[in-house]
């Protein structure tokens, strides 16, 4: 007799649409395998589920990691800007405003 399947969720979001799919998988299933078993591309045709980065509850998936009951796999979108560079730019703009070098226009 085979083991019971375990319940998981697969989440993906774009700026315009969010979706959480409920799925049951065999024990020992890895996150990428579960994503490949899902039909999430039906809802997001441009999603490359074979190569997208994955996380479980906000933590990046480790190689060989197996799913546990209740895990939520998050399919991550690529960053459009480097967060460090954005912070540096904001800090530089803030310094400029303190020195009176910025304009008051919004």
WOFENWO-V540726 format. One record per pair of residues at least 24 apart in sequence whose ideal C-beta (glycine too) atoms are under 8 Angstrom apart, sorted by the first residue. I is the first residue (numbers start at 0). J is the second residue. Records with the same first field share a line. If there is no record, write none. Layout:
I=J ; J
This chain:
1=25
2=26
5=66 ; 67 ; 68
6=68 ; 69
7=33 ; 66 ; 68 ; 69 ; 70 ; 71 ; 72
8=70 ; 71 ; 72
9=33 ; 34 ; 37 ; 39 ; 71 ; 72 ; 74
10=71 ; 72 ; 73 ; 74
11=39 ; 42 ; 43 ; 46 ; 73 ; 74
12=76
13=43 ; 76
16=42 ; 43
18=42 ; 43
19=71
24=66
26=65
27=65
28=65 ; 66
29=63 ; 64 ; 65 ; 66
30=55 ; 60 ; 64 ; 66 ; 70 ; 72
31=60
33=66 ; 72
34=72 ; 74
39=74
46=74
48=74
51=75 ; 76
52=77
